[in-house]
Amino acid sequence: MAFQDAVLLGRDRANGEIVALVGVTIGFEAIEGGGMEDVEAVGNLRAATAVFIHSGRAWTTQGKVIF
């Protein structure tokens, strides 16, 4: 995974939390014996946005991205 330099900050209107959106490039690998092993496109890089939440003391993430 590669993170971009730019960060977009915002506030969740529902709960007031500060969020950071960061562009990322993600690559996947097929699991040996899995159903994607013979799919050529499985290794293609994909652009996504990582979401970070400020808890008031530190930045956290749930490990999710938006494609």
PQR file of N, CA, C, O and H, with PARSE charges and radii, in Angstrom:
ATOM      1  N   MET A   1       0.859  -1.164   0.000 -0.4000 1.5000
ATOM      2  CA  MET A   1       0.000   0.000   0.000 -0.0000 2.0000
ATOM      3  C   MET A   1       0.903   1.224   0.000  0.5500 1.7000
ATOM      4  O   MET A   1       1.897   1.267   0.725 -0.5500 1.4000
ATOM      5  N   ALA A   2       0.562   2.211  -0.806 -0.4000 1.5000
ATOM      6  CA  ALA A   2       1.307   3.461  -0.872 -0.0000 2.0000
ATOM      7  C   ALA A   2       0.360   4.619  -0.579  0.5500 1.7000
ATOM      8  O   ALA A   2      -0.691   4.744  -1.209 -0.5500 1.4000
ATOM      9  H   ALA A   2      -0.245   2.175  -1.395  0.4000 1.0000
ATOM     10  N   PHE A   3       0.732   5.457   0.371 -0.4000 1.5000
ATOM     11  CA  PHE A   3      -0.078   6.622   0.732 -0.0000 2.0000
ATOM     12  C   PHE A   3       0.336   7.836  -0.095  0.5500 1.7000
ATOM     13  O   PHE A   3       1.518   8.019  -0.386 -0.5500 1.4000
ATOM     14  H   PHE A   3       1.585   5.355   0.882  0.4000 1.0000
ATOM     15  N   GLN A   4      -0.632   8.662  -0.470 -0.4000 1.5000
ATOM     16  CA  GLN A   4      -0.363   9.926  -1.146 -0.0000 2.0000
ATOM     17  C   GLN A   4       0.001  10.974  -0.096  0.5500 1.7000
ATOM     18  O   GLN A   4      -0.272  10.790   1.090 -0.5500 1.4000
ATOM     19  H   GLN A   4      -1.593   8.513  -0.233  0.4000 1.0000
ATOM     20  N   ASP A   5       0.614  12.066  -0.530 -0.4000 1.5000
ATOM     21  CA  ASP A   5       1.032  13.121   0.404 -0.0000 2.0000
ATOM     22  C   ASP A   5      -0.122  13.991   0.886  0.5500 1.7000
ATOM     23  O   ASP A   5      -0.126  14.433   2.035 -0.5500 1.4000
ATOM     24  H   ASP A   5       0.836  12.216  -1.494  0.4000 1.0000
ATOM     25  N   ALA A   6      -1.097  14.240   0.023 -0.4000 1.5000
ATOM     26  CA  ALA A   6      -2.191  15.155   0.360 -0.0000 2.0000
ATOM     27  C   ALA A   6      -3.173  14.519   1.347  0.5500 1.7000
ATOM     28  O   ALA A   6      -3.454  13.322   1.287 -0.5500 1.4000
ATOM     29  H   ALA A   6      -1.094  13.881  -0.910  0.4000 1.0000
ATOM     30  N   VAL A   7      -3.686  15.354   2.258 -0.4000 1.5000
ATOM     31  CA  VAL A   7      -4.677  14.920   3.242 -0.0000 2.0000
ATOM     32  C   VAL A   7      -5.834  15.919   3.212  0.5500 1.7000
ATOM     33  O   VAL A   7      -5.615  17.130   3.233 -0.5500 1.4000
ATOM     34  H   VAL A   7      -3.457  16.326   2.307  0.4000 1.0000
ATOM     35  N   LEU A   8      -7.044  15.415   3.163 -0.4000 1.5000
ATOM     36  CA  LEU A   8      -8.239  16.255   3.210 -0.0000 2.0000
ATOM     37  C   LEU A   8      -8.895  16.057   4.574  0.5500 1.7000
ATOM     38  O   LEU A   8      -9.239  14.935   4.945 -0.5500 1.4000
ATOM     39  H   LEU A   8      -7.222  14.431   3.146  0.4000 1.0000
ATOM     40  N   LEU A   9      -9.066  17.151   5.319 -0.4000 1.5000
ATOM     41  CA  LEU A   9      -9.701  17.073   6.645 -0.0000 2.0000
ATOM     42  C   LEU A   9     -11.152  17.492   6.543  0.5500 1.7000
ATOM     43  O   LEU A   9     -11.511  18.352   5.738 -0.5500 1.4000
ATOM     44  H   LEU A   9      -8.787  18.062   5.017  0.4000 1.0000
ATOM     45  N   GLY A  10     -11.972  16.884   7.356 -0.4000 1.5000
ATOM     46  CA  GLY A  10     -13.392  17.222   7.401 -0.0000 2.0000
ATOM     47  C   GLY A  10     -13.967  16.892   8.761  0.5500 1.7000
ATOM     48  O   GLY A  10     -13.277  16.349   9.624 -0.5500 1.4000
ATOM     49  H   GLY A  10     -11.681  16.185   8.009  0.4000 1.0000
ATOM     50  N   ARG A  11     -15.223  17.217   8.947 -0.4000 1.5000
ATOM     51  CA  ARG A  11     -15.906  16.932  10.212 -0.0000 2.0000
ATOM     52  C   ARG A  11     -17.185  16.165   9.908  0.5500 1.7000
ATOM     53  O   ARG A  11     -17.959  16.545   9.029 -0.5500 1.4000
ATOM     54  H   ARG A  11     -15.784  17.658   8.246  0.4000 1.0000
ATOM     55  N   ASP A  12     -17.397  15.086  10.642 -0.4000 1.5000
ATOM     56  CA  ASP A  12     -18.618  14.300  10.518 -0.0000 2.0000
ATOM     57  C   ASP A  12     -19.742  15.099  11.169  0.5500 1.7000
ATOM     58  O   ASP A  12     -19.713  15.337  12.376 -0.5500 1.4000
ATOM     59  H   ASP A  12     -16.769  14.777  11.356  0.4000 1.0000
ATOM     60  N   ARG A  13     -20.722  15.511  10.387 -0.4000 1.5000
ATOM     61  CA  ARG A  13     -21.813  16.337  10.921 -0.0000 2.0000
ATOM     62  C   ARG A  13     -22.680  15.594  11.929  0.5500 1.7000
ATOM     63  O   ARG A  13     -23.307  16.219  12.785 -0.5500 1.4000
ATOM     64  H   ARG A  13     -20.746  15.318   9.406  0.4000 1.0000
ATOM     65  N   ALA A  14     -22.723  14.279  11.838 -0.4000 1.5000
ATOM     66  CA  ALA A  14     -23.574  13.494  12.740 -0.0000 2.0000
ATOM     67  C   ALA A  14     -23.027  13.455  14.162  0.5500 1.7000
ATOM     68  O   ALA A  14     -23.796  13.506  15.123 -0.5500 1.4000
ATOM     69  H   ALA A  14     -22.214  13.772  11.143  0.4000 1.0000
ATOM     70  N   ASN A  15     -21.685  13.364  14.307 -0.4000 1.5000
ATOM     71  CA  ASN A  15     -21.132  13.220  15.660 -0.0000 2.0000
ATOM     72  C   ASN A  15     -20.004  14.196  15.982  0.5500 1.7000
ATOM     73  O   ASN A  15     -19.472  14.165  17.092 -0.5500 1.4000
ATOM     74  H   ASN A  15     -21.061  13.323  13.527  0.4000 1.0000
ATOM     75  N   GLY A  16     -19.627  15.058  15.046 -0.4000 1.5000
ATOM     76  CA  GLY A  16     -18.612  16.072  15.293 -0.0000 2.0000
ATOM     77  C   GLY A  16     -17.173  15.593  15.192  0.5500 1.7000
ATOM     78  O   GLY A  16     -16.253  16.386  15.389 -0.5500 1.4000
ATOM     79  H   GLY A  16     -20.059  15.083  14.144  0.4000 1.0000
ATOM     80  N   GLU A  17     -16.951  14.310  14.890 -0.4000 1.5000
ATOM     81  CA  GLU A  17     -15.590  13.792  14.808 -0.0000 2.0000
ATOM     82  C   GLU A  17     -14.846  14.405  13.619  0.5500 1.7000
ATOM     83  O   GLU A  17     -15.432  14.674  12.571 -0.5500 1.4000
ATOM     84  H   GLU A  17     -17.699  13.666  14.730  0.4000 1.0000
ATOM     85  N   ILE A  18     -13.548  14.618  13.807 -0.4000 1.5000
ATOM     86  CA  ILE A  18     -12.699  15.076  12.712 -0.0000 2.0000
ATOM     87  C   ILE A  18     -12.221  13.852  11.958  0.5500 1.7000
ATOM     88  O   ILE A  18     -11.772  12.878  12.562 -0.5500 1.4000
ATOM     89  H   ILE A  18     -13.072  14.399  14.659  0.4000 1.0000
ATOM     90  N   VAL A  19     -12.318  13.901  10.630 -0.4000 1.5000
ATOM     91  CA  VAL A  19     -11.878  12.785   9.800 -0.0000 2.0000
ATOM     92  C   VAL A  19     -10.811  13.273   8.825  0.5500 1.7000
ATOM     93  O   VAL A  19     -10.809  14.436   8.421 -0.5500 1.4000
ATOM     94  H   VAL A  19     -12.683  14.693  10.139  0.4000 1.0000
ATOM     95  N   ALA A  20      -9.918  12.384   8.457 -0.4000 1.5000
ATOM     96  CA  ALA A  20      -8.900  12.666   7.444 -0.0000 2.0000
ATOM     97  C   ALA A  20      -9.066  11.653   6.322  0.5500 1.7000
ATOM     98  O   ALA A  20      -9.217  10.457   6.571 -0.5500 1.4000
ATOM     99  H   ALA A  20      -9.919  11.440   8.785  0.4000 1.0000
ATOM    100  N   LEU A  21      -9.040  12.134   5.095 -0.4000 1.5000
ATOM    101  CA  LEU A  21      -9.140  11.280   3.918 -0.0000 2.0000
ATOM    102  C   LEU A  21      -7.798  11.343   3.188  0.5500 1.7000
ATOM    103  O   LEU A  21      -7.307  12.422   2.855 -0.5500 1.4000
ATOM    104  H   LEU A  21      -8.918  13.106   4.892  0.4000 1.0000
ATOM    105  N   VAL A  22      -7.216  10.169   2.948 -0.4000 1.5000
ATOM    106  CA  VAL A  22      -5.887  10.092   2.334 -0.0000 2.0000
ATOM    107  C   VAL A  22      -5.953   9.129   1.150  0.5500 1.7000
ATOM    108  O   VAL A  22      -6.443   8.008   1.284 -0.5500 1.4000
ATOM    109  H   VAL A  22      -7.615   9.293   3.219  0.4000 1.0000
ATOM    110  N   GLY A  23      -5.465   9.562   0.008 -0.4000 1.5000
ATOM    111  CA  GLY A  23      -5.417   8.697  -1.162 -0.0000 2.0000
ATOM    112  C   GLY A  23      -4.388   7.587  -0.965  0.5500 1.7000
ATOM    113  O   GLY A  23      -3.302   7.827  -0.437 -0.5500 1.4000
ATOM    114  H   GLY A  23      -5.067  10.473  -0.101  0.4000 1.0000
ATOM    115  N   VAL A  24      -4.730   6.386  -1.386 -0.4000 1.5000
ATOM    116  CA  VAL A  24      -3.827   5.239  -1.292 -0.0000 2.0000
ATOM    117  C   VAL A  24      -3.882   4.436  -2.588  0.5500 1.7000
ATOM    118  O   VAL A  24      -4.880   4.455  -3.309 -0.5500 1.4000
ATOM    119  H   VAL A  24      -5.612   6.191  -1.814  0.4000 1.0000
ATOM    120  N   THR A  25      -2.799   3.738  -2.863 -0.4000 1.5000
ATOM    121  CA  THR A  25      -2.765   2.787  -3.966 -0.0000 2.0000
ATOM    122  C   THR A  25      -2.605   1.416  -3.344  0.5500 1.7000
ATOM    123  O   THR A  25      -1.675   1.187  -2.572 -0.5500 1.4000
ATOM    124  H   THR A  25      -1.989   3.722  -2.278  0.4000 1.0000
ATOM    125  N   ILE A  26      -3.514   0.493  -3.677 -0.4000 1.5000
ATOM    126  CA  ILE A  26      -3.550  -0.827  -3.032 -0.0000 2.0000
ATOM    127  C   ILE A  26      -3.370  -1.916  -4.080  0.5500 1.7000
ATOM    128  O   ILE A  26      -3.928  -1.847  -5.175 -0.5500 1.4000
ATOM    129  H   ILE A  26      -4.270   0.679  -4.304  0.4000 1.0000
ATOM    130  N   GLY A  27      -2.585  -2.915  -3.725 -0.4000 1.5000
ATOM    131  CA  GLY A  27      -2.419  -4.092  -4.558 -0.0000 2.0000
ATOM    132  C   GLY A  27      -2.840  -5.337  -3.799  0.5500 1.7000
ATOM    133  O   GLY A  27      -2.680  -5.400  -2.580 -0.5500 1.4000
ATOM    134  H   GLY A  27      -2.131  -2.971  -2.836  0.4000 1.0000
ATOM    135  N   PHE A  28      -3.363  -6.308  -4.484 -0.4000 1.5000
ATOM    136  CA  PHE A  28      -3.814  -7.558  -3.871 -0.0000 2.0000
ATOM    137  C   PHE A  28      -3.045  -8.730  -4.459  0.5500 1.7000
ATOM    138  O   PHE A  28      -2.506  -8.633  -5.562 -0.5500 1.4000
ATOM    139  H   PHE A  28      -3.493  -6.257  -5.474  0.4000 1.0000
ATOM    140  N   GLU A  29      -2.992  -9.816  -3.742 -0.4000 1.5000
ATOM    141  CA  GLU A  29      -2.401 -11.055  -4.230 -0.0000 2.0000
ATOM    142  C   GLU A  29      -3.410 -12.179  -4.059  0.5500 1.7000
ATOM    143  O   GLU A  29      -4.155 -12.220  -3.080 -0.5500 1.4000
ATOM    144  H   GLU A  29      -3.429  -9.895  -2.846  0.4000 1.0000
ATOM    145  N   ALA A  30      -3.423 -13.085  -5.020 -0.4000 1.5000
ATOM    146  CA  ALA A  30      -4.318 -14.235  -4.920 -0.0000 2.0000
ATOM    147  C   ALA A  30      -3.794 -15.197  -3.856  0.5500 1.7000
ATOM    148  O   ALA A  30      -2.584 -15.332  -3.674 -0.5500 1.4000
ATOM    149  H   ALA A  30      -2.817 -13.052  -5.815  0.4000 1.0000
ATOM    150  N   ILE A  31      -4.696 -15.852  -3.168 -0.4000 1.5000
ATOM    151  CA  ILE A  31      -4.341 -16.877  -2.182 -0.0000 2.0000
ATOM    152  C   ILE A  31      -4.180 -18.198  -2.917  0.5500 1.7000
ATOM    153  O   ILE A  31      -5.041 -18.599  -3.700 -0.5500 1.4000
ATOM    154  H   ILE A  31      -5.679 -15.743  -3.316  0.4000 1.0000
ATOM    155  N   GLU A  32      -3.067 -18.864  -2.654 -0.4000 1.5000
ATOM    156  CA  GLU A  32      -2.811 -20.138  -3.315 -0.0000 2.0000
ATOM    157  C   GLU A  32      -3.955 -21.116  -3.060  0.5500 1.7000
ATOM    158  O   GLU A  32      -4.338 -21.362  -1.916 -0.5500 1.4000
ATOM    159  H   GLU A  32      -2.368 -18.538  -2.018  0.4000 1.0000
ATOM    160  N   GLY A  33      -4.492 -21.667  -4.147 -0.4000 1.5000
ATOM    161  CA  GLY A  33      -5.610 -22.592  -4.036 -0.0000 2.0000
ATOM    162  C   GLY A  33      -6.961 -21.898  -4.011  0.5500 1.7000
ATOM    163  O   GLY A  33      -7.996 -22.565  -4.014 -0.5500 1.4000
ATOM    164  H   GLY A  33      -4.181 -21.468  -5.076  0.4000 1.0000
ATOM    165  N   GLY A  34      -6.970 -20.553  -3.986 -0.4000 1.5000
ATOM    166  CA  GLY A  34      -8.223 -19.798  -3.946 -0.0000 2.0000
ATOM    167  C   GLY A  34      -8.796 -19.607  -5.333  0.5500 1.7000
ATOM    168  O   GLY A  34      -8.163 -19.954  -6.330 -0.5500 1.4000
ATOM    169  H   GLY A  34      -6.130 -20.012  -3.983  0.4000 1.0000
ATOM    170  N   GLY A  35      -9.974 -19.066  -5.394 -0.4000 1.5000
ATOM    171  CA  GLY A  35     -10.671 -18.893  -6.659 -0.0000 2.0000
ATOM    172  C   GLY A  35     -10.109 -17.810  -7.554  0.5500 1.7000
ATOM    173  O   GLY A  35     -10.459 -17.759  -8.733 -0.5500 1.4000
ATOM    174  H   GLY A  35     -10.489 -18.785  -4.584  0.4000 1.0000
ATOM    175  N   MET A  36      -9.248 -16.938  -7.038 -0.4000 1.5000
ATOM    176  CA  MET A  36      -8.712 -15.833  -7.833 -0.0000 2.0000
ATOM    177  C   MET A  36      -7.316 -16.125  -8.379  0.5500 1.7000
ATOM    178  O   MET A  36      -6.717 -15.275  -9.038 -0.5500 1.4000
ATOM    179  H   MET A  36      -8.964 -16.980  -6.080  0.4000 1.0000
ATOM    180  N   GLU A  37      -6.810 -17.290  -8.117 -0.4000 1.5000
ATOM    181  CA  GLU A  37      -5.430 -17.622  -8.472 -0.0000 2.0000
ATOM    182  C   GLU A  37      -5.145 -17.493  -9.973  0.5500 1.7000
ATOM    183  O   GLU A  37      -4.033 -17.118 -10.343 -0.5500 1.4000
ATOM    184  H   GLU A  37      -7.297 -17.981  -7.582  0.4000 1.0000
ATOM    185  N   ASP A  38      -6.095 -17.786 -10.833 -0.4000 1.5000
ATOM    186  CA  ASP A  38      -5.884 -17.742 -12.277 -0.0000 2.0000
ATOM    187  C   ASP A  38      -6.395 -16.456 -12.926  0.5500 1.7000
ATOM    188  O   ASP A  38      -6.407 -16.353 -14.152 -0.5500 1.4000
ATOM    189  H   ASP A  38      -6.998 -18.091 -10.532  0.4000 1.0000
ATOM    190  N   VAL A  39      -6.812 -15.488 -12.135 -0.4000 1.5000
ATOM    191  CA  VAL A  39      -7.331 -14.225 -12.670 -0.0000 2.0000
ATOM    192  C   VAL A  39      -6.172 -13.234 -12.806  0.5500 1.7000
ATOM    193  O   VAL A  39      -5.569 -12.846 -11.806 -0.5500 1.4000
ATOM    194  H   VAL A  39      -6.802 -15.571 -11.139  0.4000 1.0000
ATOM    195  N   GLU A  40      -5.861 -12.824 -14.035 -0.4000 1.5000
ATOM    196  CA  GLU A  40      -4.735 -11.920 -14.273 -0.0000 2.0000
ATOM    197  C   GLU A  40      -4.913 -10.577 -13.567  0.5500 1.7000
ATOM    198  O   GLU A  40      -3.940 -10.017 -13.062 -0.5500 1.4000
ATOM    199  H   GLU A  40      -6.352 -13.139 -14.847  0.4000 1.0000
ATOM    200  N   ALA A  41      -6.114 -10.064 -13.526 -0.4000 1.5000
ATOM    201  CA  ALA A  41      -6.370  -8.729 -12.983 -0.0000 2.0000
ATOM    202  C   ALA A  41      -6.210  -8.640 -11.468  0.5500 1.7000
ATOM    203  O   ALA A  41      -6.218  -7.536 -10.922 -0.5500 1.4000
ATOM    204  H   ALA A  41      -6.904 -10.519 -13.936  0.4000 1.0000
ATOM    205  N   VAL A  42      -6.068  -9.757 -10.781 -0.4000 1.5000
ATOM    206  CA  VAL A  42      -5.985  -9.718  -9.316 -0.0000 2.0000
ATOM    207  C   VAL A  42      -4.800  -8.875  -8.853  0.5500 1.7000
ATOM    208  O   VAL A  42      -4.863  -8.277  -7.779 -0.5500 1.4000
ATOM    209  H   VAL A  42      -6.062 -10.653 -11.224  0.4000 1.0000
ATOM    210  N   GLY A  43      -3.729  -8.811  -9.630 -0.4000 1.5000
ATOM    211  CA  GLY A  43      -2.548  -8.054  -9.242 -0.0000 2.0000
ATOM    212  C   GLY A  43      -2.557  -6.594  -9.647  0.5500 1.7000
ATOM    213  O   GLY A  43      -1.609  -5.870  -9.345 -0.5500 1.4000
ATOM    214  H   GLY A  43      -3.678  -9.296 -10.503  0.4000 1.0000
ATOM    215  N   ASN A  44      -3.613  -6.137 -10.330 -0.4000 1.5000
ATOM    216  CA  ASN A  44      -3.692  -4.732 -10.748 -0.0000 2.0000
ATOM    217  C   ASN A  44      -3.755  -3.810  -9.534  0.5500 1.7000
ATOM    218  O   ASN A  44      -4.437  -4.105  -8.552 -0.5500 1.4000
ATOM    219  H   ASN A  44      -4.384  -6.725 -10.575  0.4000 1.0000
ATOM    220  N   LEU A  45      -3.037  -2.693  -9.612 -0.4000 1.5000
ATOM    221  CA  LEU A  45      -3.090  -1.694  -8.544 -0.0000 2.0000
ATOM    222  C   LEU A  45      -4.416  -0.951  -8.625  0.5500 1.7000
ATOM    223  O   LEU A  45      -4.948  -0.716  -9.710 -0.5500 1.4000
ATOM    224  H   LEU A  45      -2.483  -2.453 -10.410  0.4000 1.0000
ATOM    225  N   ARG A  46      -4.945  -0.583  -7.449 -0.4000 1.5000
ATOM    226  CA  ARG A  46      -6.242   0.101  -7.387 -0.0000 2.0000
ATOM    227  C   ARG A  46      -6.125   1.366  -6.535  0.5500 1.7000
ATOM    228  O   ARG A  46      -5.457   1.371  -5.501 -0.5500 1.4000
ATOM    229  H   ARG A  46      -4.513  -0.774  -6.568  0.4000 1.0000
ATOM    230  N   ALA A  47      -6.780   2.428  -6.981 -0.4000 1.5000
ATOM    231  CA  ALA A  47      -6.809   3.681  -6.223 -0.0000 2.0000
ATOM    232  C   ALA A  47      -7.969   3.630  -5.236  0.5500 1.7000
ATOM    233  O   ALA A  47      -9.048   3.135  -5.561 -0.5500 1.4000
ATOM    234  H   ALA A  47      -7.323   2.424  -7.821  0.4000 1.0000
ATOM    235  N   ALA A  48      -7.741   4.145  -4.028 -0.4000 1.5000
ATOM    236  CA  ALA A  48      -8.776   4.166  -3.001 -0.0000 2.0000
ATOM    237  C   ALA A  48      -8.516   5.352  -2.065  0.5500 1.7000
ATOM    238  O   ALA A  48      -7.529   6.073  -2.217 -0.5500 1.4000
ATOM    239  H   ALA A  48      -6.864   4.547  -3.764  0.4000 1.0000
ATOM    240  N   THR A  49      -9.404   5.538  -1.111 -0.4000 1.5000
ATOM    241  CA  THR A  49      -9.255   6.573  -0.095 -0.0000 2.0000
ATOM    242  C   THR A  49      -9.320   5.923   1.279  0.5500 1.7000
ATOM    243  O   THR A  49     -10.292   5.247   1.616 -0.5500 1.4000
ATOM    244  H   THR A  49     -10.206   4.953  -0.988  0.4000 1.0000
ATOM    245  N   ALA A  50      -8.271   6.137   2.067 -0.4000 1.5000
ATOM    246  CA  ALA A  50      -8.246   5.631   3.445 -0.0000 2.0000
ATOM    247  C   ALA A  50      -8.921   6.661   4.356  0.5500 1.7000
ATOM    248  O   ALA A  50      -8.753   7.866   4.167 -0.5500 1.4000
ATOM    249  H   ALA A  50      -7.481   6.686   1.794  0.4000 1.0000
ATOM    250  N   VAL A  51      -9.678   6.187   5.335 -0.4000 1.5000
ATOM    251  CA  VAL A  51     -10.411   7.061   6.248 -0.0000 2.0000
ATOM    252  C   VAL A  51      -9.820   6.921   7.646  0.5500 1.7000
ATOM    253  O   VAL A  51      -9.750   5.821   8.196 -0.5500 1.4000
ATOM    254  H   VAL A  51      -9.814   5.208   5.488  0.4000 1.0000
ATOM    255  N   PHE A  52      -9.394   8.057   8.219 -0.4000 1.5000
ATOM    256  CA  PHE A  52      -8.870   8.101   9.583 -0.0000 2.0000
ATOM    257  C   PHE A  52      -9.794   8.972  10.423  0.5500 1.7000
ATOM    258  O   PHE A  52     -10.367   9.937   9.916 -0.5500 1.4000
ATOM    259  H   PHE A  52      -9.451   8.950   7.773  0.4000 1.0000
ATOM    260  N   ILE A  53      -9.942   8.640  11.703 -0.4000 1.5000
ATOM    261  CA  ILE A  53     -10.818   9.376  12.617 -0.0000 2.0000
ATOM    262  C   ILE A  53      -9.988   9.848  13.805  0.5500 1.7000
ATOM    263  O   ILE A  53      -9.208   9.080  14.368 -0.5500 1.4000
ATOM    264  H   ILE A  53      -9.476   7.857  12.114  0.4000 1.0000
ATOM    265  N   HIS A  54     -10.159  11.124  14.188 -0.4000 1.5000
ATOM    266  CA  HIS A  54      -9.451  11.647  15.361 -0.0000 2.0000
ATOM    267  C   HIS A  54     -10.328  11.453  16.589  0.5500 1.7000
ATOM    268  O   HIS A  54     -11.453  11.948  16.648 -0.5500 1.4000
ATOM    269  H   HIS A  54     -10.792  11.748  13.730  0.4000 1.0000
ATOM    270  N   SER A  55      -9.799  10.730  17.566 -0.4000 1.5000
ATOM    271  CA  SER A  55     -10.572  10.380  18.756 -0.0000 2.0000
ATOM    272  C   SER A  55     -10.567  11.475  19.812  0.5500 1.7000
ATOM    273  O   SER A  55     -11.193  11.323  20.861 -0.5500 1.4000
ATOM    274  H   SER A  55      -8.884  10.328  17.518  0.4000 1.0000
ATOM    275  N   GLY A  56      -9.869  12.577  19.552 -0.4000 1.5000
ATOM    276  CA  GLY A  56      -9.721  13.617  20.566 -0.0000 2.0000
ATOM    277  C   GLY A  56      -8.308  13.620  21.120  0.5500 1.7000
ATOM    278  O   GLY A  56      -7.826  14.637  21.617 -0.5500 1.4000
ATOM    279  H   GLY A  56      -9.360  12.701  18.700  0.4000 1.0000
ATOM    280  N   ARG A  57      -7.639  12.454  21.028 -0.4000 1.5000
ATOM    281  CA  ARG A  57      -6.251  12.350  21.496 -0.0000 2.0000
ATOM    282  C   ARG A  57      -5.333  11.756  20.439  0.5500 1.7000
ATOM    283  O   ARG A  57      -4.133  12.032  20.439 -0.5500 1.4000
ATOM    284  H   ARG A  57      -8.031  11.627  20.625  0.4000 1.0000
ATOM    285  N   ALA A  58      -5.878  10.944  19.539 -0.4000 1.5000
ATOM    286  CA  ALA A  58      -5.033  10.256  18.559 -0.0000 2.0000
ATOM    287  C   ALA A  58      -5.855   9.927  17.319  0.5500 1.7000
ATOM    288  O   ALA A  58      -7.084   9.885  17.361 -0.5500 1.4000
ATOM    289  H   ALA A  58      -6.852  10.720  19.539  0.4000 1.0000
ATOM    290  N   TRP A  59      -5.136   9.691  16.194 -0.4000 1.5000
ATOM    291  CA  TRP A  59      -5.789   9.254  14.969 -0.0000 2.0000
ATOM    292  C   TRP A  59      -5.936   7.739  14.993  0.5500 1.7000
ATOM    293  O   TRP A  59      -5.009   7.018  15.363 -0.5500 1.4000
ATOM    294  H   TRP A  59      -4.137   9.725  16.160  0.4000 1.0000
ATOM    295  N   THR A  60      -7.114   7.269  14.595 -0.4000 1.5000
ATOM    296  CA  THR A  60      -7.369   5.822  14.524 -0.0000 2.0000
ATOM    297  C   THR A  60      -7.986   5.493  13.169  0.5500 1.7000
ATOM    298  O   THR A  60      -8.396   6.388  12.430 -0.5500 1.4000
ATOM    299  H   THR A  60      -7.866   7.855  14.295  0.4000 1.0000
ATOM    300  N   THR A  61      -8.046   4.234  12.859 -0.4000 1.5000
ATOM    301  CA  THR A  61      -8.697   3.782  11.635 -0.0000 2.0000
ATOM    302  C   THR A  61      -9.331   2.431  11.898  0.5500 1.7000
ATOM    303  O   THR A  61      -8.896   1.691  12.780 -0.5500 1.4000
ATOM    304  H   THR A  61      -7.712   3.507  13.459  0.4000 1.0000
ATOM    305  N   GLN A  62     -10.353   2.115  11.133 -0.4000 1.5000
ATOM    306  CA  GLN A  62     -10.966   0.787  11.214 -0.0000 2.0000
ATOM    307  C   GLN A  62     -10.420  -0.123  10.136  0.5500 1.7000
ATOM    308  O   GLN A  62     -10.912  -1.237   9.953 -0.5500 1.4000
ATOM    309  H   GLN A  62     -10.706   2.716  10.416  0.4000 1.0000
ATOM    310  N   GLY A  63      -9.391   0.344   9.410 -0.4000 1.5000
ATOM    311  CA  GLY A  63      -8.781  -0.463   8.372 -0.0000 2.0000
ATOM    312  C   GLY A  63      -9.603  -0.570   7.112  0.5500 1.7000
ATOM    313  O   GLY A  63      -9.419  -1.503   6.330 -0.5500 1.4000
ATOM    314  H   GLY A  63      -8.990   1.249   9.560  0.4000 1.0000
ATOM    315  N   LYS A  64     -10.506   0.365   6.900 -0.4000 1.5000
ATOM    316  CA  LYS A  64     -11.372   0.333   5.717 -0.0000 2.0000
ATOM    317  C   LYS A  64     -10.933   1.408   4.730  0.5500 1.7000
ATOM    318  O   LYS A  64     -10.384   2.440   5.117 -0.5500 1.4000
ATOM    319  H   LYS A  64     -10.655   1.123   7.535  0.4000 1.0000
ATOM    320  N   VAL A  65     -11.184   1.147   3.448 -0.4000 1.5000
ATOM    321  CA  VAL A  65     -10.948   2.139   2.411 -0.0000 2.0000
ATOM    322  C   VAL A  65     -12.206   2.279   1.567  0.5500 1.7000
ATOM    323  O   VAL A  65     -13.080   1.412   1.577 -0.5500 1.4000
ATOM    324  H   VAL A  65     -11.629   0.309   3.134  0.4000 1.0000
ATOM    325  N   ILE A  66     -12.283   3.385   0.837 -0.4000 1.5000
ATOM    326  CA  ILE A  66     -13.392   3.627  -0.080 -0.0000 2.0000
ATOM    327  C   ILE A  66     -12.819   3.525  -1.488  0.5500 1.7000
ATOM    328  O   ILE A  66     -11.887   4.250  -1.836 -0.5500 1.4000
ATOM    329  H   ILE A  66     -11.573   4.090   0.828  0.4000 1.0000
ATOM    330  N   PHE A  67     -13.377   2.621  -2.302 -0.4000 1.5000
ATOM    331  CA  PHE A  67     -12.931   2.484  -3.687 -0.0000 2.0000
ATOM    332  C   PHE A  67     -13.760   3.353  -4.583  0.5500 1.7000
ATOM    333  O   PHE A  67     -13.540   3.379  -5.794 -0.5500 1.4000
ATOM    334  H   PHE A  67     -14.134   2.032  -2.019  0.4000 1.0000
TER
END
